[in-house]
Amino acid sequence: MAGNKGFHTFLFIWGGQLGSLLGSSLTSFALGVYILQKTGSVSNFAITLVCMSVPGLLISPFAGALVDKWSRKGMMLASDCLSGLATLGIFSSVFFTELQLWHIYTAVIMWSISGAMQFPAYQAIVAQIVEKKHLGRANGLIQMSDAASSIVAPPIAGILLPIIHIQGILLMDFFSFFIAIFSLLLAKIPPFVASELYRKKQSLLLDIKDGIQYLRFNKALLWFLMYFSMANFILGFENVLLQPLILSLSDAKTLGFVMSCFGLSMVLGGLVMSAWGGPKRKTRGVFGFGLISSVFFTFIWGTNFIPVMCVFIFISFFFLPFGNTCSQVIWQSKVDPGIQGRVFALRRMIAMSLMPISYLLSAPLLDHVFTPFMSPPAIGSKLLGGWLGVGENSGIRLFLMTLGLIWIGTTIILSFHKEIKLLDDDSKIEEETLATTV
């Protein structure tokens, strides 16, 4: 597809998906509020989060294999239809009967499966229709839309809920899927024909095995995946520990301001990347911007002064979309189109599967390692107490600083890895890929 025409087609699809994403984010916020207000149970809310993540992770390899077998456009349409059906089901429960927790859990599982179907199909379509020189801009827009929905939806939903109630939010979300479906139906995406190497008629399990083998033998991509999995693992701890840290220093209003710094910085970072496209040598971009993000991530926890923390948060998370976009371009340009669905799905499953583990480990490590270490008369309180203070607050900060130092060290070490450097050399990677997948 011609360069500009392909990018314009992407913009048309992206606009439809953005509308749907905003609608889904409104529903997500509204349902979270509904569960906490109606049941008062954090456990029920946690179960909802599990339903949102685990089914999608489990189904990802199968979804990726189907993306390589079927129409990618058709997979995205099926994904949007499944999400719309789940939203319609919740709306019907609210309007005609009484919304029960199992209704919500069922819908959330359907949304999780839908997301697992959409991710590899969407990324493969972008790689197919957008010229390589524009991939950085396209992925920058995707990064921006993900971040924008997280900061725009909560305040809008908070304003609308008292006025139109959860029924109105659900109805808005349902109609937002028509925007996504309409844009996909009108978008001209040429049928994808895989190379002879990947046009094998075999079972889904063998297709999944091929995807695993592709990753296993392409060491550069595998190391790359491990790096981002490690970063997600670290950010999972931050997701859990940030709120109690800020609330120990200030109030809920301040916490909201701090959280907005995360979202706003990533939106602006995504916008800059969409305009620029990123550096020519993408691996340098990944590790260069990764180093900036990790250094300022570590700085965040070295102070109790919230305005300074916000400055460091903004800098660290502003550069995250830069590294993420460079990474996405590498995957889209290096993985053979005939196996992209399987590889992208496996990549998502592996990279995201560590975050629930960090959620589970956060409290035990804080309570049994870092807080005791920073509480009198432990040696940590004597060595670092003058700087970080003592008690749980100091334990959280030392915990996150330690993770930041691990992130910095890993970034520096892998930036010199010989096999990863091959990702900037088209010919060597192509030869290796062909040799390992025949």
C-alpha beads as a LAMMPS data file, in Angstrom:
LAMMPS data file: protein, C-alpha beads

438 atoms
437 bonds

1 atom types
1 bond types

-500.0 500.0 xlo xhi
-500.0 500.0 ylo yhi
-500.0 500.0 zlo zhi

Masses

1 110.0

Atoms # bond

1 1 1 0.000 0.000 0.000
2 1 1 1.343 3.457 -0.879
3 1 1 3.018 5.170 2.045
4 1 1 0.743 8.174 2.571
5 1 1 -2.411 6.267 1.662
6 1 1 -1.496 3.504 4.106
7 1 1 -0.890 6.002 6.897
8 1 1 -4.196 7.744 6.152
9 1 1 -5.965 4.376 6.361
10 1 1 -4.280 3.786 9.702
11 1 1 -5.468 7.187 10.962
12 1 1 -9.035 6.296 9.982
13 1 1 -8.876 2.989 11.874
14 1 1 -7.059 4.585 14.814
15 1 1 -9.755 7.262 15.146
16 1 1 -12.470 4.622 15.372
17 1 1 -10.518 2.595 17.921
18 1 1 -9.850 5.738 19.969
19 1 1 -13.589 6.430 20.203
20 1 1 -14.234 2.862 21.312
21 1 1 -11.348 2.972 23.799
22 1 1 -12.718 6.107 25.443
23 1 1 -16.159 4.514 25.732
24 1 1 -14.679 1.371 27.283
25 1 1 -12.640 3.441 29.747
26 1 1 -15.805 5.254 30.855
27 1 1 -17.488 1.905 31.483
28 1 1 -14.464 0.515 33.319
29 1 1 -14.432 3.464 35.719
30 1 1 -18.204 3.393 36.221
31 1 1 -18.277 -0.339 36.980
32 1 1 -15.400 0.015 39.441
33 1 1 -17.322 2.720 41.295
34 1 1 -20.506 0.608 41.157
35 1 1 -18.805 -2.440 42.686
36 1 1 -17.155 -0.484 45.497
37 1 1 -20.314 1.500 46.302
38 1 1 -22.770 -1.400 46.121
39 1 1 -20.688 -4.075 47.844
40 1 1 -18.040 -2.105 49.729
41 1 1 -15.713 -5.022 49.015
42 1 1 -12.173 -4.533 47.776
43 1 1 -12.041 -8.306 47.197
44 1 1 -14.876 -8.098 44.658
45 1 1 -13.023 -5.293 42.912
46 1 1 -9.831 -7.387 42.905
47 1 1 -11.719 -10.337 41.397
48 1 1 -12.828 -8.012 38.605
49 1 1 -9.190 -7.114 37.903
50 1 1 -8.291 -10.808 37.772
51 1 1 -11.168 -11.451 35.341
52 1 1 -9.879 -8.602 33.194
53 1 1 -6.305 -9.898 32.951
54 1 1 -6.094 -13.683 33.323
55 1 1 -8.538 -14.898 30.590
56 1 1 -6.900 -12.639 28.015
57 1 1 -3.436 -13.897 28.919
58 1 1 -4.570 -17.525 28.668
59 1 1 -6.310 -17.055 25.319
60 1 1 -3.558 -14.910 23.741
61 1 1 -1.593 -17.731 22.033
62 1 1 -4.762 -19.095 20.398
63 1 1 -5.882 -15.605 19.347
64 1 1 -2.478 -14.967 17.775
65 1 1 -2.636 -18.219 15.815
66 1 1 -6.096 -17.298 14.501
67 1 1 -4.825 -13.878 13.408
68 1 1 -2.299 -15.625 11.141
69 1 1 -4.955 -18.007 9.768
70 1 1 -7.901 -15.674 9.305
71 1 1 -8.576 -12.142 8.107
72 1 1 -6.926 -9.624 10.423
73 1 1 -9.635 -7.104 9.687
74 1 1 -12.211 -9.777 10.470
75 1 1 -10.515 -10.520 13.807
76 1 1 -10.682 -6.855 14.794
77 1 1 -14.347 -6.700 13.787
78 1 1 -15.073 -9.846 15.800
79 1 1 -13.243 -8.342 18.770
80 1 1 -15.269 -5.125 18.656
81 1 1 -18.522 -7.067 18.237
82 1 1 -17.704 -9.270 21.249
83 1 1 -16.956 -6.207 23.379
84 1 1 -20.142 -4.509 22.230
85 1 1 -22.161 -7.636 23.040
86 1 1 -20.701 -7.722 26.571
87 1 1 -21.574 -4.060 27.102
88 1 1 -25.103 -4.629 25.787
89 1 1 -25.481 -7.542 28.212
90 1 1 -24.517 -5.365 31.184
91 1 1 -26.879 -2.619 29.995
92 1 1 -29.742 -5.127 29.725
93 1 1 -29.059 -6.360 33.257
94 1 1 -29.148 -2.822 34.644
95 1 1 -32.203 -1.741 32.651
96 1 1 -34.441 -4.806 32.827
97 1 1 -33.437 -6.664 36.000
98 1 1 -30.811 -5.988 38.647
99 1 1 -27.083 -5.951 37.952
100 1 1 -25.355 -8.819 39.761
101 1 1 -21.648 -9.372 40.318
102 1 1 -21.618 -12.456 38.113
103 1 1 -23.023 -10.337 35.263
104 1 1 -20.056 -7.993 35.638
105 1 1 -17.531 -10.829 35.906
106 1 1 -18.922 -12.460 32.746
107 1 1 -18.759 -9.203 30.786
108 1 1 -15.242 -8.457 32.016
109 1 1 -14.064 -11.921 30.913
110 1 1 -15.554 -11.241 27.468
111 1 1 -13.740 -7.888 27.314
112 1 1 -10.498 -9.596 28.316
113 1 1 -10.850 -12.164 25.525
114 1 1 -11.759 -9.388 23.093
115 1 1 -8.601 -7.473 23.973
116 1 1 -6.491 -10.591 23.450
117 1 1 -8.021 -10.984 19.985
118 1 1 -7.592 -7.351 19.038
119 1 1 -3.990 -6.671 20.079
120 1 1 -2.135 -8.991 17.643
121 1 1 -4.571 -8.240 14.808
122 1 1 -4.258 -4.459 15.271
123 1 1 -0.460 -4.548 15.469
124 1 1 -0.202 -6.821 12.429
125 1 1 -2.492 -4.540 10.391
126 1 1 -0.382 -1.507 11.316
127 1 1 2.768 -3.340 10.188
128 1 1 1.019 -4.345 6.952
129 1 1 -0.423 -1.010 5.812
130 1 1 2.005 1.578 7.228
131 1 1 5.377 2.161 5.605
132 1 1 8.356 1.367 7.825
133 1 1 9.410 5.025 7.946
134 1 1 5.993 5.959 9.395
135 1 1 5.727 3.117 11.923
136 1 1 7.163 5.285 14.698
137 1 1 4.492 7.932 14.146
138 1 1 1.699 5.354 14.005
139 1 1 2.785 3.612 17.193
140 1 1 3.268 6.965 18.905
141 1 1 -0.409 7.703 18.265
142 1 1 -1.405 4.318 19.692
143 1 1 0.691 5.001 22.814
144 1 1 -0.910 8.435 23.134
145 1 1 -4.469 7.114 22.804
146 1 1 -3.896 4.471 25.490
147 1 1 -2.585 7.091 27.919
148 1 1 -5.216 9.694 26.989
149 1 1 -8.097 7.354 27.731
150 1 1 -6.727 6.709 31.220
151 1 1 -6.694 10.409 32.162
152 1 1 -9.723 11.678 30.218
153 1 1 -12.241 8.956 31.071
154 1 1 -12.246 9.076 34.925
155 1 1 -13.127 12.786 35.299
156 1 1 -15.702 12.604 32.485
157 1 1 -17.275 9.494 33.994
158 1 1 -17.235 11.138 37.417
159 1 1 -19.191 14.099 36.028
160 1 1 -21.634 12.007 33.973
161 1 1 -22.435 9.278 36.514
162 1 1 -24.674 11.457 38.747
163 1 1 -26.445 12.819 35.658
164 1 1 -26.995 9.851 33.328
165 1 1 -26.148 7.054 35.782
166 1 1 -24.437 3.806 34.841
167 1 1 -27.114 3.056 32.201
168 1 1 -26.142 6.169 30.256
169 1 1 -22.428 5.370 30.478
170 1 1 -23.047 1.845 29.178
171 1 1 -25.180 3.157 26.321
172 1 1 -22.425 5.605 25.317
173 1 1 -19.911 2.758 25.374
174 1 1 -22.165 0.542 23.265
175 1 1 -22.563 3.186 20.568
176 1 1 -18.811 3.868 20.627
177 1 1 -18.297 0.345 19.262
178 1 1 -20.271 1.332 16.176
179 1 1 -17.653 4.025 15.516
180 1 1 -14.875 1.421 15.655
181 1 1 -16.799 -1.095 13.542
182 1 1 -17.812 1.553 10.989
183 1 1 -14.208 2.738 10.547
184 1 1 -12.996 -0.843 10.083
185 1 1 -15.699 -1.669 7.540
186 1 1 -14.830 1.401 5.449
187 1 1 -11.051 0.997 5.737
188 1 1 -9.446 -0.569 2.668
189 1 1 -7.074 -3.187 4.032
190 1 1 -5.677 -5.485 1.324
191 1 1 -5.940 -9.220 2.060
192 1 1 -2.767 -10.543 3.619
193 1 1 -1.098 -13.542 1.988
194 1 1 1.627 -15.212 4.032
195 1 1 4.825 -16.454 2.451
196 1 1 5.009 -20.140 1.505
197 1 1 7.023 -20.815 4.667
198 1 1 4.049 -19.914 6.898
199 1 1 1.161 -21.186 4.764
200 1 1 1.005 -24.575 6.442
201 1 1 -2.352 -26.217 7.149
202 1 1 -2.015 -27.528 10.677
203 1 1 -3.697 -27.420 14.076
204 1 1 -3.781 -24.328 16.269
205 1 1 -1.489 -26.030 18.784
206 1 1 1.173 -26.588 16.119
207 1 1 0.741 -22.978 14.987
208 1 1 1.328 -21.828 18.562
209 1 1 4.380 -24.094 18.775
210 1 1 5.780 -22.412 15.643
211 1 1 5.386 -19.028 17.337
212 1 1 7.200 -20.272 20.429
213 1 1 9.989 -21.730 18.294
214 1 1 10.312 -18.455 16.393
215 1 1 10.896 -16.568 19.625
216 1 1 13.126 -19.251 21.122
217 1 1 15.530 -19.261 18.193
218 1 1 15.604 -15.484 17.660
219 1 1 17.749 -14.672 20.670
220 1 1 17.815 -10.930 20.024
221 1 1 14.024 -10.643 20.137
222 1 1 13.879 -12.947 23.156
223 1 1 16.337 -10.779 25.122
224 1 1 14.357 -7.751 24.044
225 1 1 11.175 -9.340 25.372
226 1 1 12.843 -10.186 28.684
227 1 1 13.895 -6.557 29.099
228 1 1 10.361 -5.228 28.705
229 1 1 8.970 -8.004 30.901
230 1 1 11.383 -6.904 33.617
231 1 1 10.280 -3.276 33.221
232 1 1 6.607 -4.299 33.498
233 1 1 7.447 -6.358 36.584
234 1 1 9.001 -3.286 38.226
235 1 1 6.128 -1.002 37.224
236 1 1 3.703 -3.522 38.713
237 1 1 5.235 -2.881 42.146
238 1 1 4.942 0.863 41.559
239 1 1 1.244 0.472 40.667
240 1 1 0.575 -1.097 44.066
241 1 1 2.863 0.991 46.284
242 1 1 2.411 4.506 44.886
243 1 1 -1.029 5.150 46.394
244 1 1 -0.174 4.224 50.014
245 1 1 3.047 6.242 49.725
246 1 1 1.331 9.427 48.518
247 1 1 -1.536 9.048 51.001
248 1 1 1.013 8.758 53.824
249 1 1 2.416 12.124 52.716
250 1 1 -0.801 13.958 51.785
251 1 1 -4.474 13.398 50.879
252 1 1 -6.627 11.885 48.132
253 1 1 -6.777 15.165 46.199
254 1 1 -2.990 15.252 45.994
255 1 1 -2.977 11.606 44.943
256 1 1 -5.276 12.484 42.051
257 1 1 -2.898 15.246 40.966
258 1 1 0.086 12.891 41.136
259 1 1 -1.757 10.253 39.096
260 1 1 -2.595 12.863 36.469
261 1 1 1.136 13.563 36.080
262 1 1 1.648 9.964 34.956
263 1 1 -1.104 10.108 32.349
264 1 1 -0.347 13.602 31.061
265 1 1 3.358 12.879 30.628
266 1 1 2.635 9.744 28.589
267 1 1 0.069 11.548 26.425
268 1 1 2.573 14.284 25.600
269 1 1 5.323 11.728 25.020
270 1 1 3.095 9.825 22.614
271 1 1 2.217 13.028 20.761
272 1 1 5.889 13.941 20.345
273 1 1 6.679 10.454 19.040
274 1 1 3.754 10.592 16.605
275 1 1 5.163 13.826 15.171
276 1 1 8.825 12.748 15.183
277 1 1 8.769 9.007 14.531
278 1 1 11.796 8.244 16.695
279 1 1 15.508 7.742 16.000
280 1 1 16.731 5.776 13.007
281 1 1 18.475 3.169 15.159
282 1 1 15.581 1.898 17.231
283 1 1 17.563 -0.199 19.722
284 1 1 19.484 2.913 20.743
285 1 1 16.135 4.603 21.224
286 1 1 14.846 1.769 23.406
287 1 1 17.843 1.719 25.725
288 1 1 18.640 5.438 25.571
289 1 1 15.120 6.485 26.493
290 1 1 14.888 3.495 28.826
291 1 1 17.930 4.766 30.705
292 1 1 16.395 8.232 31.084
293 1 1 13.113 6.734 32.320
294 1 1 14.817 4.387 34.779
295 1 1 17.145 7.058 36.209
296 1 1 14.320 9.511 36.879
297 1 1 12.120 6.658 38.129
298 1 1 14.786 6.065 40.783
299 1 1 14.985 9.787 41.595
300 1 1 11.212 9.899 42.294
301 1 1 11.581 7.976 45.529
302 1 1 14.551 9.932 46.883
303 1 1 12.383 12.801 48.149
304 1 1 9.261 13.327 50.251
305 1 1 8.532 16.676 48.593
306 1 1 5.603 15.950 46.285
307 1 1 6.187 18.783 43.731
308 1 1 9.720 17.455 43.130
309 1 1 8.351 13.913 42.885
310 1 1 5.903 15.113 40.220
311 1 1 8.724 16.652 38.178
312 1 1 10.644 13.368 38.232
313 1 1 7.454 11.405 37.456
314 1 1 6.756 13.623 34.464
315 1 1 10.269 13.224 33.028
316 1 1 10.413 9.464 33.614
317 1 1 7.023 8.658 32.132
318 1 1 7.275 11.223 29.330
319 1 1 10.040 9.085 27.813
320 1 1 8.290 5.729 28.300
321 1 1 6.265 6.052 25.050
322 1 1 9.524 6.818 23.217
323 1 1 11.048 3.487 24.232
324 1 1 7.770 1.600 23.797
325 1 1 7.285 2.994 20.296
326 1 1 10.838 2.117 19.232
327 1 1 10.251 -1.395 20.564
328 1 1 6.982 -1.781 18.672
329 1 1 8.610 -0.680 15.413
330 1 1 11.348 -3.286 15.881
331 1 1 8.830 -6.078 16.389
332 1 1 6.692 -4.976 13.442
333 1 1 9.646 -4.639 11.075
334 1 1 11.658 -7.706 12.145
335 1 1 9.017 -10.408 12.619
336 1 1 7.925 -12.115 9.404
337 1 1 4.369 -10.970 8.519
338 1 1 3.225 -14.578 8.215
339 1 1 3.835 -15.274 11.897
340 1 1 3.228 -11.837 13.419
341 1 1 -0.108 -12.749 14.998
342 1 1 1.390 -15.636 16.969
343 1 1 4.560 -13.806 17.967
344 1 1 2.787 -10.570 18.952
345 1 1 0.273 -12.493 21.064
346 1 1 3.007 -14.484 22.828
347 1 1 4.968 -11.304 23.364
348 1 1 1.974 -9.646 25.035
349 1 1 1.246 -12.702 27.168
350 1 1 4.826 -13.006 28.455
351 1 1 5.368 -9.272 28.983
352 1 1 2.112 -8.773 30.887
353 1 1 2.051 -12.029 32.866
354 1 1 4.674 -10.817 35.346
355 1 1 2.606 -7.850 36.531
356 1 1 0.115 -9.936 38.559
357 1 1 3.111 -11.599 40.233
358 1 1 4.491 -8.224 41.278
359 1 1 1.039 -7.296 42.617
360 1 1 1.097 -10.391 44.832
361 1 1 4.702 -9.910 45.995
362 1 1 4.389 -6.207 46.852
363 1 1 2.855 -6.514 50.318
364 1 1 4.961 -9.472 51.579
365 1 1 8.245 -7.894 50.469
366 1 1 7.283 -4.531 51.949
367 1 1 6.008 -5.948 55.245
368 1 1 8.704 -8.554 55.833
369 1 1 11.814 -7.086 54.182
370 1 1 11.893 -3.352 53.469
371 1 1 9.781 -1.911 56.297
372 1 1 11.624 -3.930 58.997
373 1 1 14.954 -2.952 57.402
374 1 1 14.009 0.740 57.685
375 1 1 12.535 0.494 61.200
376 1 1 14.608 1.023 64.382
377 1 1 16.842 -0.578 65.483
378 1 1 17.564 -2.231 62.093
379 1 1 20.748 -1.210 60.298
380 1 1 18.808 0.387 57.421
381 1 1 17.270 2.972 59.730
382 1 1 20.750 3.871 60.986
383 1 1 22.404 4.072 57.561
384 1 1 19.575 5.650 55.531
385 1 1 17.196 7.015 58.164
386 1 1 18.679 10.493 58.015
387 1 1 17.831 10.659 54.311
388 1 1 14.725 8.490 53.834
389 1 1 13.351 8.520 57.377
390 1 1 12.088 5.392 59.126
391 1 1 8.998 3.175 58.998
392 1 1 6.696 1.990 56.197
393 1 1 6.957 5.188 54.137
394 1 1 10.737 4.797 54.034
395 1 1 10.407 1.086 53.294
396 1 1 8.277 1.822 50.217
397 1 1 10.741 4.399 48.947
398 1 1 13.771 2.136 49.470
399 1 1 11.882 -0.734 47.805
400 1 1 11.104 1.327 44.692
401 1 1 14.577 2.884 44.572
402 1 1 16.090 -0.607 44.642
403 1 1 13.869 -1.638 41.742
404 1 1 14.891 1.522 39.881
405 1 1 18.576 0.660 40.299
406 1 1 17.894 -2.840 38.944
407 1 1 16.149 -1.245 35.946
408 1 1 19.117 1.086 35.347
409 1 1 21.643 -1.754 35.577
410 1 1 19.685 -4.042 33.264
411 1 1 19.276 -1.249 30.708
412 1 1 23.009 -0.514 30.632
413 1 1 24.031 -4.184 30.413
414 1 1 21.596 -5.108 27.629
415 1 1 22.444 -1.990 25.601
416 1 1 25.842 -3.615 24.946
417 1 1 24.412 -7.060 24.132
418 1 1 25.762 -8.174 20.738
419 1 1 22.665 -10.071 19.621
420 1 1 20.347 -7.179 20.476
421 1 1 22.497 -4.848 18.369
422 1 1 21.681 -7.079 15.379
423 1 1 18.136 -5.715 15.496
424 1 1 19.452 -2.554 13.838
425 1 1 21.038 -4.628 11.039
426 1 1 18.338 -5.788 8.619
427 1 1 20.382 -8.312 6.669
428 1 1 21.755 -10.201 9.670
429 1 1 18.379 -10.470 11.371
430 1 1 16.661 -11.605 8.198
431 1 1 19.257 -14.333 7.608
432 1 1 18.940 -15.535 11.206
433 1 1 15.145 -15.538 11.050
434 1 1 15.000 -17.590 7.863
435 1 1 17.579 -20.035 9.159
436 1 1 15.731 -20.703 12.390
437 1 1 12.171 -21.066 11.119
438 1 1 12.608 -23.353 8.117

Bonds

1 1 1 2
2 1 2 3
3 1 3 4
4 1 4 5
5 1 5 6
6 1 6 7
7 1 7 8
8 1 8 9
9 1 9 10
10 1 10 11
11 1 11 12
12 1 12 13
13 1 13 14
14 1 14 15
15 1 15 16
16 1 16 17
17 1 17 18
18 1 18 19
19 1 19 20
20 1 20 21
21 1 21 22
22 1 22 23
23 1 23 24
24 1 24 25
25 1 25 26
26 1 26 27
27 1 27 28
28 1 28 29
29 1 29 30
30 1 30 31
31 1 31 32
32 1 32 33
33 1 33 34
34 1 34 35
35 1 35 36
36 1 36 37
37 1 37 38
38 1 38 39
39 1 39 40
40 1 40 41
41 1 41 42
42 1 42 43
43 1 43 44
44 1 44 45
45 1 45 46
46 1 46 47
47 1 47 48
48 1 48 49
49 1 49 50
50 1 50 51
51 1 51 52
52 1 52 53
53 1 53 54
54 1 54 55
55 1 55 56
56 1 56 57
57 1 57 58
58 1 58 59
59 1 59 60
60 1 60 61
61 1 61 62
62 1 62 63
63 1 63 64
64 1 64 65
65 1 65 66
66 1 66 67
67 1 67 68
68 1 68 69
69 1 69 70
70 1 70 71
71 1 71 72
72 1 72 73
73 1 73 74
74 1 74 75
75 1 75 76
76 1 76 77
77 1 77 78
78 1 78 79
79 1 79 80
80 1 80 81
81 1 81 82
82 1 82 83
83 1 83 84
84 1 84 85
85 1 85 86
86 1 86 87
87 1 87 88
88 1 88 89
89 1 89 90
90 1 90 91
91 1 91 92
92 1 92 93
93 1 93 94
94 1 94 95
95 1 95 96
96 1 96 97
97 1 97 98
98 1 98 99
99 1 99 100
100 1 100 101
101 1 101 102
102 1 102 103
103 1 103 104
104 1 104 105
105 1 105 106
106 1 106 107
107 1 107 108
108 1 108 109
109 1 109 110
110 1 110 111
111 1 111 112
112 1 112 113
113 1 113 114
114 1 114 115
115 1 115 116
116 1 116 117
117 1 117 118
118 1 118 119
119 1 119 120
120 1 120 121
121 1 121 122
122 1 122 123
123 1 123 124
124 1 124 125
125 1 125 126
126 1 126 127
127 1 127 128
128 1 128 129
129 1 129 130
130 1 130 131
131 1 131 132
132 1 132 133
133 1 133 134
134 1 134 135
135 1 135 136
136 1 136 137
137 1 137 138
138 1 138 139
139 1 139 140
140 1 140 141
141 1 141 142
142 1 142 143
143 1 143 144
144 1 144 145
145 1 145 146
146 1 146 147
147 1 147 148
148 1 148 149
149 1 149 150
150 1 150 151
151 1 151 152
152 1 152 153
153 1 153 154
154 1 154 155
155 1 155 156
156 1 156 157
157 1 157 158
158 1 158 159
159 1 159 160
160 1 160 161
161 1 161 162
162 1 162 163
163 1 163 164
164 1 164 165
165 1 165 166
166 1 166 167
167 1 167 168
168 1 168 169
169 1 169 170
170 1 170 171
171 1 171 172
172 1 172 173
173 1 173 174
174 1 174 175
175 1 175 176
176 1 176 177
177 1 177 178
178 1 178 179
179 1 179 180
180 1 180 181
181 1 181 182
182 1 182 183
183 1 183 184
184 1 184 185
185 1 185 186
186 1 186 187
187 1 187 188
188 1 188 189
189 1 189 190
190 1 190 191
191 1 191 192
192 1 192 193
193 1 193 194
194 1 194 195
195 1 195 196
196 1 196 197
197 1 197 198
198 1 198 199
199 1 199 200
200 1 200 201
201 1 201 202
202 1 202 203
203 1 203 204
204 1 204 205
205 1 205 206
206 1 206 207
207 1 207 208
208 1 208 209
209 1 209 210
210 1 210 211
211 1 211 212
212 1 212 213
213 1 213 214
214 1 214 215
215 1 215 216
216 1 216 217
217 1 217 218
218 1 218 219
219 1 219 220
220 1 220 221
221 1 221 222
222 1 222 223
223 1 223 224
224 1 224 225
225 1 225 226
226 1 226 227
227 1 227 228
228 1 228 229
229 1 229 230
230 1 230 231
231 1 231 232
232 1 232 233
233 1 233 234
234 1 234 235
235 1 235 236
236 1 236 237
237 1 237 238
238 1 238 239
239 1 239 240
240 1 240 241
241 1 241 242
242 1 242 243
243 1 243 244
244 1 244 245
245 1 245 246
246 1 246 247
247 1 247 248
248 1 248 249
249 1 249 250
250 1 250 251
251 1 251 252
252 1 252 253
253 1 253 254
254 1 254 255
255 1 255 256
256 1 256 257
257 1 257 258
258 1 258 259
259 1 259 260
260 1 260 261
261 1 261 262
262 1 262 263
263 1 263 264
264 1 264 265
265 1 265 266
266 1 266 267
267 1 267 268
268 1 268 269
269 1 269 270
270 1 270 271
271 1 271 272
272 1 272 273
273 1 273 274
274 1 274 275
275 1 275 276
276 1 276 277
277 1 277 278
278 1 278 279
279 1 279 280
280 1 280 281
281 1 281 282
282 1 282 283
283 1 283 284
284 1 284 285
285 1 285 286
286 1 286 287
287 1 287 288
288 1 288 289
289 1 289 290
290 1 290 291
291 1 291 292
292 1 292 293
293 1 293 294
294 1 294 295
295 1 295 296
296 1 296 297
297 1 297 298
298 1 298 299
299 1 299 300
300 1 300 301
301 1 301 302
302 1 302 303
303 1 303 304
304 1 304 305
305 1 305 306
306 1 306 307
307 1 307 308
308 1 308 309
309 1 309 310
310 1 310 311
311 1 311 312
312 1 312 313
313 1 313 314
314 1 314 315
315 1 315 316
316 1 316 317
317 1 317 318
318 1 318 319
319 1 319 320
320 1 320 321
321 1 321 322
322 1 322 323
323 1 323 324
324 1 324 325
325 1 325 326
326 1 326 327
327 1 327 328
328 1 328 329
329 1 329 330
330 1 330 331
331 1 331 332
332 1 332 333
333 1 333 334
334 1 334 335
335 1 335 336
336 1 336 337
337 1 337 338
338 1 338 339
339 1 339 340
340 1 340 341
341 1 341 342
342 1 342 343
343 1 343 344
344 1 344 345
345 1 345 346
346 1 346 347
347 1 347 348
348 1 348 349
349 1 349 350
350 1 350 351
351 1 351 352
352 1 352 353
353 1 353 354
354 1 354 355
355 1 355 356
356 1 356 357
357 1 357 358
358 1 358 359
359 1 359 360
360 1 360 361
361 1 361 362
362 1 362 363
363 1 363 364
364 1 364 365
365 1 365 366
366 1 366 367
367 1 367 368
368 1 368 369
369 1 369 370
370 1 370 371
371 1 371 372
372 1 372 373
373 1 373 374
374 1 374 375
375 1 375 376
376 1 376 377
377 1 377 378
378 1 378 379
379 1 379 380
380 1 380 381
381 1 381 382
382 1 382 383
383 1 383 384
384 1 384 385
385 1 385 386
386 1 386 387
387 1 387 388
388 1 388 389
389 1 389 390
390 1 390 391
391 1 391 392
392 1 392 393
393 1 393 394
394 1 394 395
395 1 395 396
396 1 396 397
397 1 397 398
398 1 398 399
399 1 399 400
400 1 400 401
401 1 401 402
402 1 402 403
403 1 403 404
404 1 404 405
405 1 405 406
406 1 406 407
407 1 407 408
408 1 408 409
409 1 409 410
410 1 410 411
411 1 411 412
412 1 412 413
413 1 413 414
414 1 414 415
415 1 415 416
416 1 416 417
417 1 417 418
418 1 418 419
419 1 419 420
420 1 420 421
421 1 421 422
422 1 422 423
423 1 423 424
424 1 424 425
425 1 425 426
426 1 426 427
427 1 427 428
428 1 428 429
429 1 429 430
430 1 430 431
431 1 431 432
432 1 432 433
433 1 433 434
434 1 434 435
435 1 435 436
436 1 436 437
437 1 437 438
